[in-house]
Every structure is written in structure tokens, then in C-alpha cells.
């Protein structure tokens, strides 16, 4: 299986599923601050951890193994991780900017 196929296999949630699982954070506006509704975990945190595991945030690198490891680490459903990654795909620039700002703040 190619990396592109693994990335496509991960995209199992519809846009409607995504909208039901992600919401803006009313206290922290902007697309970079969205969070999983049920779990109350920021999307950027899921994406940052997945990227650290995969070595990149490119969708083709988000294998079933990476998704499972993130789900286990955060004690959430795999579908929640998939929703966060799908949202990231639509708001990549804003979330990447927040992740970069977080790294810079630690330096």
C-alpha cells in the first residue's frame, strides 16, 4: 500500500461527521482554536502529537498506526482523531501558525 492510499484510507469521516465532532472555542476564537466537542481537546493538540509521531503532519503520513497511537495516548476514539485531522486539512495554515508559535515560545 502506498502512502497516498494510507492517507485516503484515513479519510473515512464525511464533512457532516466533521462538523458534528468539532466546534469553535468560544473563549479562544479562530480556526486554530477549534476543539473536539465531546472530548474538549483542542484540534491543534491532536495534530501536534500526531505530527510528532509521524515526523510530519502530511495526510499521507497519518497511518492507521499513528491514528491509533494518538487515540490511545489521549484516551479518545479513533474517529475523534480522524475528525481532528480532517479539520486540520481544511485549516492547515492557521493551525500550523499556532503550532509554530507554541514551539517558538518554548525556545
Secondary structure, 3 states (H helix, E strand, C coil): CCHHHHHHHHCCCCHHHHHHHEECECCECCHHHCEECCCCCEHHHHHHHHHHHHCCCCHHHCCHHHHHHHHHHHCCCHHHHHHHHHHHHHCHHHHHHHHHHHHHHHC
